[in-house]
Amino acid sequence: MKNNIIIKIIIGGLLFNSFCGHAQKTVLEVDAAKTITKIKPTMFGLFFEDINFAADGGLYAEMIKNRSFEFDKPLMGWEQPNTKRSSLNMNSGVATPIKVLENKNNSNFCRILVNDPKGYEIINEGFRGMGVKKDAKYNLSLKAANHEGGIKKIIIQFIDKDKKVIGETNIIPTSNEWKNYSAQFTATQTEVKAKLRITFEGRGTIDLDMISVFPEDTWKNRKNGLRKDIVQLLYDMKPGFLRFPGGCIVEGRTLADRYQWKKSVGEVENRRTMINRWNMEFSHKQTPDYFQSFGLGFYEYFQLSEDIGATPLPILSCGMACQYNSGELASMEELDPYVQDALDLIEFANGSVNTVWGKLRSDMGHPKPFNLKFIGVGNEQWGPAYIERFVVFEKAIKVKYPNITIVSGSGPSPNGEFFEFGMQELKKLNAELIDEHYYESPKWFRENATRYDKYDRKGPKIFAGEYAAQSVSGANPNNRNNWECAFSEAAFMTGLERNAEVVNMTSYAPLMAHEEAWQWTPDMIWFNNLTAFGSANYYVQQLFSTNKGTDLLAITKDGKAVTGENNLYASAVKDVDKKEVIIKLVNTSAEKQEVEVLLKGEKLASKGSIITLSSPNSQDENTFSEPKKISPKETEYKLKGDKAIVNLQAFSVTVLKLKLVN
């Protein structure tokens, strides 16, 4: 049955009614003159976690895997096709990893014996290959020590799957001692799975370390930079905040492999490589070659936040390893170093150049403070042990930095014993901002648009820190980024927006995934070595983030919020800076709905715009071959006699933007 809906808006004191057919009328009312609450600039943001090869092999533009031979297997990622284990390899050569005990951060290098330069080569496979583009320039750097000058030249080449050379440069190693070398070369063809081959002229022994290749065209052309296409997708979200570095990556499977921010700053070559906690977590996608070089570290996260206009939100370990893994605890007597890490991080971000950590930030290239306002204590820990440790962190941080807002957590689920206990205890503590997570079915998201309607307006504020509709079930490898998941999230997000008095921050998770090296689905952004695209979920998030407004308005039916009756969800805001009223309408029905829009309390210009995100098939999704199959379509919108008639497509998210006249 066709649904006919009327939104009643009163303009300049005049009431307009319009009816479509003889079906039951749905009347929605908006008062654009009455602000319910101010919307936080942080309302819609981004959550980054190094899962799915999101950092090394993804956002971080380094193309060499295991560039400093620091993986548990030091030659992982490197091949010697002409070298045999049971041979002296007199017709080629051999690479041997050497450990230097006095250098704990970069303890390994590679010693290469070249017996026959015509037969020996060493090849790096990259992160499921290397994406190179025709005519693009690439910057190579390495450290070398050329024993007795036996090696006359190092030849570096991109090769394709057929070993055809598609880019070449060389280095002349001039010193017996360690020395840094660099060169630039250009790719002669586009290849998604190129490799890097190194060959030699001369015979003898040479030591190599920190072999690195970056595209010249990184974000802002920075050395040690980020992939430009991926950052552009983040920038286009206009996010209010960037949460980093995770997620469970913060906790580690054990405390020894937790994320320690101090090991991710300073000179890149002195950042200690560590195994990634997601490498063997799921039997459906084990990735033993998943490590963290920390080339993308806390300084780069802060810098990225600044670049994309987002408030930084770092999350730190509270002395609890992942409770799904070892659940290891630092005793209360051993908690001081963890607390000090938090205090030192605030100094690193905000301290003057005369402080220890502020000076390091300045030495790294950013004398100006990063203006950190938030810090998270723990990821999604639960139980009495978390509350006990949170109290210690909160006291120490507030004594020294009373203006920093502290994010706490309510556990991994939106309900149940862990959640109820955490919320109860955090409310007793007058917690400022509580992080809630939900990985549930699309139906759950549609049914929970009212989740925050009855939350205490005077209680703790909410950070909806991780959420995504799961098409099959949580952590299932068959989950899809389909349209039903996306529009169901949109329905839920109208509830987040309607409750901006309580909900101050929200972010989808996980943020991104490599096409061939993912562990978790669904994900907002997908990429391979050459391209990246936003899922339908990405475009839902973008629509809300770029149209969040400054003031929350009421949009009601018979005085009640629009929360799924007749499969319609709605929220409304005003942007006082852009002088717009923005109405978001989500139709989760398989039928079209007709809407007539009028507005109370404000005068409107005759022209506005309408943005539609829709697909007739709820199982549709964006892909590498059709990256914008489901993407926003914006057109001019004209009021007709002060009436705005909107035809909502089946399965659609619609944003109506009307200009204010004042």
C-alpha positions in Angstrom: 0.0 0.0 0.0 1.3 3.4 -0.9 2.1 5.6 2.2 1.1 9.2 2.0 2.8 11.5 4.5 2.4 15.1 5.2 4.9 17.2 7.1 3.1 20.4 8.3 5.2 23.5 8.4 3.9 26.9 9.3 5.7 29.8 7.5 5.2 33.3 8.7 2.1 32.3 10.8 0.3 30.7 7.8 -0.7 27.1 8.0 -0.7 25.0 4.8 -2.2 21.6 4.4 -1.8 19.4 1.4 -3.1 15.8 0.9 -2.0 13.2 -1.5 -4.7 10.7 -2.4 -7.1 9.4 0.2 -4.6 7.4 2.4 -4.2 8.2 6.0 -2.3 11.4 6.6 0.8 11.7 8.6 1.4 15.2 9.9 4.8 16.2 11.2 5.5 19.5 12.9 8.7 21.5 13.1 9.4 24.6 15.0 12.5 26.2 13.6 12.4 29.1 16.1 12.8 26.9 19.2 16.2 25.5 19.9 16.1 22.4 22.2 19.9 22.3 22.7 23.1 23.2 21.0 24.7 20.4 19.0 28.3 19.7 19.9 30.9 20.2 17.2 32.1 16.7 18.0 28.7 15.1 17.3 29.8 13.0 14.4 33.4 11.9 14.1 35.8 9.1 13.1 37.2 6.1 15.0 40.5 4.7 13.7 41.9 1.4 14.7 44.8 -0.5 13.3 42.7 -3.5 12.2 42.3 -4.8 8.7 45.8 -3.5 7.7 44.4 0.0 8.3 47.8 1.5 9.3 50.8 -0.4 7.8 49.6 -1.4 4.3 46.8 1.1 4.4 46.6 4.7 5.6 50.4 4.8 6.2 51.9 5.1 2.7 55.0 3.0 3.3 55.2 0.3 0.5 57.8 -2.0 2.0 56.7 -4.7 4.4 59.2 -5.4 7.2 61.4 -2.6 6.1 63.8 -2.9 9.0 63.8 -6.7 9.4 62.1 -6.5 12.8 59.3 -9.0 12.4 59.4 -12.1 14.6 60.7 -13.9 11.4 63.2 -11.2 10.3 63.0 -12.0 6.6 59.2 -12.2 6.4 58.0 -10.3 3.4 61.4 -10.8 1.6 62.1 -13.5 -1.0 65.5 -14.8 -2.4 64.3 -16.7 -5.4 67.8 -17.9 -6.4 69.0 -18.8 -2.9 68.7 -22.4 -1.7 68.8 -23.3 2.0 71.0 -26.4 1.5 73.6 -24.7 -0.6 76.6 -22.3 -0.3 74.8 -20.4 -3.1 78.1 -19.7 -5.0 76.1 -18.8 -8.1 73.9 -16.2 -6.2 74.2 -15.2 -2.6 72.4 -15.2 0.7 70.7 -12.7 3.1 71.2 -13.3 6.8 69.4 -11.3 9.6 71.8 -10.0 12.3 70.7 -9.0 15.7 72.4 -6.1 17.6 71.5 -6.5 21.3 72.5 -3.0 22.3 69.8 -1.4 20.0 66.5 -2.6 21.6 64.2 -0.6 19.2 65.8 -1.5 15.9 67.8 -4.5 16.8 68.0 -6.3 13.4 69.6 -5.5 10.1 70.2 -7.7 7.0 73.7 -8.8 6.0 73.8 -9.8 2.3 76.7 -11.8 0.8 76.8 -11.5 -2.9 78.8 -14.3 -4.5 77.5 -13.8 -8.1 75.8 -10.5 -8.9 74.2 -12.0 -12.0 72.4 -14.6 -9.9 71.4 -12.9 -6.6 68.4 -10.8 -5.9 66.2 -10.0 -3.0 62.5 -9.1 -3.4 60.0 -7.4 -1.2 56.4 -8.4 -1.7 54.8 -5.3 -0.2 51.4 -5.5 1.5 49.7 -8.0 -0.7 51.7 -6.3 -3.5 52.6 -2.7 -4.1 50.3 -0.3 -5.9 52.2 1.8 -8.4 50.8 4.3 -10.9 52.2 5.1 -14.3 54.3 8.3 -14.3 54.0 8.6 -10.5 57.3 9.3 -8.6 58.5 7.2 -5.7 61.0 8.1 -3.0 63.4 5.4 -1.9 65.6 5.5 1.2 67.8 3.0 2.9 70.8 2.6 5.3 73.8 0.7 4.1 77.3 -0.3 5.2 79.4 -1.5 2.3 82.2 -3.8 3.7 85.5 -3.2 2.0 83.7 -1.5 -0.9 82.9 -4.8 -2.6 79.5 -3.8 -3.8 79.7 -1.1 -6.5 76.0 -0.4 -7.1 72.6 -1.3 -5.6 69.9 -1.5 -8.3 66.3 -1.0 -7.1 63.4 -1.9 -9.5 59.7 -2.2 -9.4 58.7 -5.4 -11.2 55.2 -6.7 -12.3 53.8 -10.2 -12.0 55.9 -11.3 -15.0 59.1 -9.8 -13.5 59.0 -7.0 -16.1 60.8 -3.9 -14.9 58.4 -1.0 -14.5 60.6 1.5 -12.7 64.2 1.7 -11.7 66.8 3.6 -9.8 70.2 2.9 -8.2 72.4 3.9 -5.3 76.2 3.9 -5.1 77.2 2.7 -1.6 80.3 4.8 -0.7 81.0 4.0 3.0 82.1 1.0 5.1 80.1 2.5 8.0 76.3 3.0 8.2 75.2 5.7 5.9 71.7 7.0 4.7 71.0 7.0 1.0 68.0 8.2 -1.0 66.9 8.2 -4.6 63.7 8.8 -6.6 62.3 6.8 -9.5 59.2 6.8 -11.7 56.8 4.0 -12.5 56.4 3.2 -16.2 53.0 1.4 -15.8 50.2 1.0 -13.4 50.3 -2.2 -11.4 48.3 -3.1 -8.3 50.6 -6.0 -7.3 54.1 -4.8 -8.1 57.1 -5.9 -6.0 60.5 -4.3 -5.3 63.6 -6.1 -6.5 67.1 -5.3 -5.3 70.1 -6.5 -7.2 73.8 -5.7 -7.0 76.9 -5.0 -9.0 80.1 -6.3 -7.5 80.9 -9.1 -5.1 81.2 -8.9 -1.3 79.2 -8.2 1.8 76.8 -5.3 2.4 74.5 -4.6 5.3 71.1 -3.0 4.7 68.5 -1.6 7.0 65.4 0.7 6.9 64.7 0.0 3.3 61.7 2.3 2.5 59.6 3.4 -0.4 56.9 6.1 -0.3 54.9 7.7 -3.1 56.0 11.3 -3.5 52.3 12.2 -3.7 51.4 11.6 -0.1 48.9 13.7 1.8 50.3 17.2 1.9 53.5 15.7 0.3 54.9 14.8 3.7 57.9 12.6 4.2 56.8 9.5 6.1 53.4 10.4 4.9 49.8 9.1 4.5 47.9 7.8 1.5 46.3 10.8 -0.1 43.2 9.1 -1.4 42.3 7.6 2.0 42.9 10.9 3.9 40.7 12.7 1.3 37.8 10.4 2.2 38.4 11.2 5.9 38.6 14.9 5.2 35.4 14.8 3.1 33.6 13.6 6.2 34.2 16.9 8.0 34.6 14.9 11.2 34.2 16.5 14.6 36.8 14.3 16.2 39.3 11.5 15.5 39.6 8.7 18.0 42.8 6.7 17.9 44.6 4.3 18.0 41.7 1.9 18.7 40.0 -0.2 20.0 41.3 -3.5 21.3 44.7 -2.5 19.8 45.0 -0.2 22.9 44.7 -3.2 25.3 46.8 -5.8 23.7 46.3 -9.5 24.1 48.7 -9.2 27.1 49.9 -6.0 28.8 53.3 -6.5 27.1 51.8 -6.0 23.6 49.5 -3.2 24.5 49.8 0.1 22.6 52.4 2.3 24.3 52.3 5.8 22.8 55.8 6.8 23.9 57.2 4.0 21.6 55.4 5.6 18.6 57.0 9.0 18.7 60.5 10.3 18.0 62.7 9.3 15.1 60.8 6.8 12.9 63.7 4.3 12.7 63.8 4.2 16.5 60.2 3.2 16.9 60.1 -0.4 17.9 58.2 -2.7 15.6 55.7 -5.0 17.3 53.2 -7.7 16.3 49.7 -6.5 15.7 47.2 -8.0 18.2 44.8 -8.8 15.3 47.2 -11.0 13.4 45.9 -14.3 14.6 42.7 -13.3 16.4 40.2 -14.9 14.0 40.6 -18.3 12.5 38.7 -17.1 9.4 41.4 -14.6 8.5 44.8 -15.2 10.1 47.5 -12.8 9.1 50.9 -13.7 10.7 52.5 -10.9 8.7 50.5 -8.2 10.4 52.8 -6.0 12.4 53.0 -2.4 13.6 56.0 -0.3 12.5 54.6 2.7 14.3 55.6 4.9 11.4 52.0 6.1 11.9 52.3 7.0 15.6 50.7 9.4 18.0 52.4 12.5 16.6 51.0 11.6 13.1 47.6 10.9 14.6 47.5 14.4 16.2 48.8 15.9 12.9 46.1 14.0 11.0 43.4 15.2 13.4 44.6 18.8 12.8 44.7 18.3 9.0 41.1 17.1 8.7 39.7 19.6 11.3 39.0 17.0 13.9 39.4 17.2 17.7 41.9 14.5 18.7 40.7 11.8 21.1 43.4 9.4 22.2 42.6 6.3 24.1 45.1 4.8 26.5 45.6 1.5 28.4 44.3 1.5 31.9 46.4 -1.5 32.9 44.0 -4.1 31.7 44.8 -6.4 28.7 41.9 -7.4 26.5 39.4 -9.3 28.5 38.5 -11.5 25.5 42.1 -12.6 25.6 44.4 -12.9 28.6 42.5 -10.3 30.8 45.9 -9.6 32.4 45.9 -6.9 35.1 48.5 -4.5 36.3 48.1 -4.5 40.1 47.0 -1.3 41.7 50.5 -1.0 43.1 51.9 -1.1 39.6 49.5 1.3 38.0 51.6 4.5 38.4 53.5 4.1 35.0 50.1 3.8 33.2 48.8 6.9 34.9 52.0 8.7 34.1 51.7 7.8 30.4 48.3 9.6 30.4 49.7 12.7 32.1 52.8 12.8 29.8 50.5 12.4 26.8 48.6 15.6 27.7 52.0 17.3 28.1 53.1 16.0 24.7 49.9 17.4 23.1 49.5 20.7 25.0 52.7 21.4 26.9 55.0 24.3 26.2 58.3 23.8 24.4 60.0 24.2 27.8 58.4 20.9 29.0 60.0 17.5 28.4 57.3 16.2 26.2 56.3 19.5 24.7 59.9 19.9 23.6 59.7 16.5 21.8 56.6 17.5 20.0 58.4 20.7 18.9 61.5 18.8 17.9 59.3 16.6 15.7 58.1 19.7 13.9 55.1 21.1 15.8 56.0 23.8 18.3 52.3 24.8 18.6 50.2 22.7 21.0 47.7 20.3 19.5 44.9 21.6 21.8 44.0 18.2 23.3 40.6 18.4 25.1 39.7 14.7 25.6 41.4 11.6 26.8 40.0 8.1 27.0 40.9 5.7 29.9 40.6 2.1 28.7 38.8 0.8 25.6 35.8 -1.4 26.5 36.8 -2.9 29.8 34.2 -4.1 32.2 33.7 -5.1 35.8 35.0 -3.9 39.2 38.6 -4.0 38.2 38.0 -1.3 35.5 36.1 1.0 37.8 38.8 0.7 40.5 41.5 1.7 38.0 39.4 4.4 36.3 39.0 6.2 39.7 42.8 6.4 40.0 43.3 7.8 36.5 40.4 10.3 36.9 41.8 11.7 40.1 45.4 12.1 38.8 44.3 13.7 35.5 41.8 16.1 37.1 44.3 17.3 39.7 46.9 18.3 37.1 44.6 19.0 34.1 41.1 19.9 35.4 39.9 21.0 31.9 40.5 17.7 30.2 37.3 15.7 29.6 37.8 12.0 30.5 36.1 9.3 28.4 35.2 6.2 30.3 33.7 2.9 29.0 30.6 0.8 29.7 31.9 -2.4 28.2 31.6 -4.2 24.9 27.8 -4.4 24.7 24.8 -2.1 24.8 23.0 -4.2 27.5 23.5 -7.0 29.9 25.3 -7.5 33.2 28.6 -5.8 32.3 26.8 -2.8 30.8 24.4 -2.4 33.7 27.2 -2.6 36.3 29.5 -0.2 34.4 26.7 2.4 33.9 25.6 2.2 37.5 29.1 2.7 38.9 30.1 5.4 36.4 27.0 7.4 37.2 27.9 7.2 40.9 31.3 8.7 39.9 29.6 11.5 37.9 31.6 10.4 34.8 31.7 13.0 32.1 31.5 11.0 28.9 30.7 7.3 28.7 31.6 5.2 25.7 28.9 2.8 24.5 29.4 0.1 21.8 26.9 -1.7 19.7 27.4 -4.3 17.0 23.9 -5.5 16.4 21.5 -6.5 13.6 19.9 -3.9 11.3 16.6 -4.6 13.0 18.1 -3.7 16.3 19.3 -0.3 15.0 15.8 0.5 13.6 14.1 -0.6 16.9 16.5 1.4 19.1 16.1 4.9 17.6 14.5 5.7 21.0 17.4 4.4 23.0 18.4 7.7 24.5 14.9 9.3 24.7 14.7 8.6 28.5 18.4 9.0 29.4 18.9 11.4 32.3 19.6 14.9 30.8 21.6 15.8 33.9 23.6 12.5 34.0 26.8 11.6 32.1 27.0 12.4 28.5 27.3 9.6 25.9 29.9 8.8 23.3 28.5 6.3 20.9 32.0 5.2 20.2 31.7 2.0 18.1 28.7 0.9 16.2 27.8 -0.8 12.9 24.9 -2.9 11.8 25.9 -6.6 11.3 24.2 -8.2 8.4 24.8 -11.7 9.8 26.2 -11.5 13.3 29.0 -9.8 15.3 32.5 -10.7 14.1 31.1 -12.8 11.3 33.3 -12.9 8.2 30.2 -13.0 6.0 28.9 -9.6 7.2 28.3 -7.2 4.3 28.2 -3.4 3.9 24.8 -3.6 2.4 22.2 -0.9 2.0 19.9 -2.3 4.7 22.7 -2.0 7.3 23.4 1.6 6.1 19.8 2.9 6.1 19.2 1.2 9.5 22.1 3.0 10.9 20.7 6.2 9.5 17.4 5.5 11.3 19.3 5.0 14.5 21.3 8.2 13.9 18.2 10.3 13.8 17.7 9.1 17.4 21.3 10.1 18.3 20.8 13.5 16.8 17.4 14.0 18.4 19.1 13.3 21.8 22.0 15.7 21.3 21.3 16.8 24.9 22.8 13.5 26.0 24.8 12.2 23.0 27.8 14.3 22.4 30.0 12.1 20.2 29.3 9.3 17.7 31.5 7.2 15.4 31.1 4.1 13.1 33.6 1.3 13.5 35.8 -0.1 12.1 36.9 2.7 9.8 38.7 0.9 7.0 39.8 -2.4 5.6 42.2 -3.8 3.0 40.5 -5.8 0.3 42.7 -8.8 0.8 43.9 -8.4 4.4 40.9 -7.7 6.5 40.0 -9.4 9.8 36.6 -7.8 10.6 33.6 -6.9 8.5 31.7 -4.7 7.8 33.9 -1.6 7.5 33.2 2.0 6.4 36.0 2.4 3.9 37.5 -0.3 1.7 40.8 0.0 -0.2 43.3 -2.0 -2.2 46.9 -0.9 -3.1 45.7 1.6 -5.7 42.2 2.8 -4.9 39.8 3.4 -2.0 36.1 3.9 -1.8 33.4 4.7 0.7 30.7 2.1 1.5 27.0 3.0 1.6 27.6 3.3 5.4 30.3 5.9 4.7 27.9 8.1 2.8 25.3 7.8 5.5 27.9 9.0 8.0 29.0 11.8 5.7 25.4 13.0 5.2 24.9 13.4 8.9 28.4 14.8 9.7 28.3 17.4 6.9 24.8 18.4 7.9 24.9 18.3 11.7 23.9 21.9 12.2 24.3 24.0 15.4 20.9 23.8 17.0 18.6 20.9 17.6 15.0 21.4 16.6 11.9 19.2 17.4 10.2 17.3 14.6 7.1 15.5 15.8 3.9 13.7 14.9 1.1 14.5 17.3 3.6 15.9 19.7 5.8 12.8 19.6 9.2 12.0 18.1 9.2 10.3 14.7 10.8 7.0 15.5 9.7 4.4 13.0 6.0 4.6 12.8 5.0 3.8 9.2 8.8 3.1 8.7 9.6 6.7 8.9 12.4 8.3 11.1 13.2 12.0 11.3 15.3 14.6 12.9 15.7 18.3 12.3 18.4 20.9 13.0 19.2 24.5 12.3 22.6 25.8 11.2 22.8 29.4 12.5 26.1 29.9 10.7 24.9 28.8 7.3 21.3 30.1 7.9 19.7 26.8 7.1 17.1 24.4 8.4 18.1 20.8 7.7 15.5 18.0 7.9 16.7 14.4 7.8 14.1 11.8 6.7 14.8 8.0 6.6 12.3 5.7 4.9 13.0 2.1 5.8 10.0 0.8 3.9 10.0 -0.9 0.5 7.3 1.5 -0.6 7.7 5.2 -1.6 6.3 7.8 0.7 5.2 11.3 -0.2 6.0 14.2 2.1 4.8 17.7 2.3 7.1 20.1 4.2 6.1 23.4 5.9 7.9 25.2 8.7 6.8 27.0 11.8 8.5 30.1 13.2 10.9 31.0 10.4 10.7 32.4 6.8 12.3 30.4 4.0 13.9 31.4 0.8 12.3 30.0 -2.4 15.2 27.8 -3.2 17.0 25.2 -1.2 18.5 21.8 -2.0 17.7 18.2 -1.5 20.1 15.3 -1.1 19.0 11.7 -1.6 20.8 8.5 -0.8 18.9 5.4 -2.0 18.9 2.0 -3.7 15.9 -0.1 -4.7 17.6 -3.3 -3.4 18.3 -3.4 0.3 21.2 -5.9 -0.3 23.0 -3.6 -2.8 26.5 -2.4 -1.8 29.3 -0.3 -3.2 32.3 -2.2 -4.7 35.6 -1.6 -6.3 33.9 -1.9 -9.7 31.0 0.2 -8.7 32.3 2.4 -5.9 29.5 5.0 -6.0 26.6 2.7 -6.8 25.0 4.0 -3.6 26.1 7.7 -3.2 24.3 11.0 -2.5 22.6 12.8 -5.3 22.0 16.6 -4.7 19.6 18.8 -6.7 18.1 22.2 -6.3 14.9 22.3 -4.5 12.1 24.9 -5.0 9.3 25.6 -2.6 6.0 25.7 -4.3 3.7 28.3 -2.8 5.6 27.9 0.5 5.0 24.1 0.3 7.9 21.7 0.1 6.7 18.4 -1.4 9.2 15.5 -1.1 8.8 12.1 -2.6 10.8 9.7 -0.4 12.2 6.8 -2.4 11.8 3.3 -0.9 14.8 2.5 1.3 16.2 6.0 1.3 17.9 8.7 3.4 16.8 12.2 2.4 18.3 15.5 3.6 16.2 18.6 2.9 18.1 21.9 3.2 16.0 25.1 3.3 17.5 28.6 3.5 16.4 31.0 6.2 15.4 34.5 5.3 16.1 37.0 8.1 
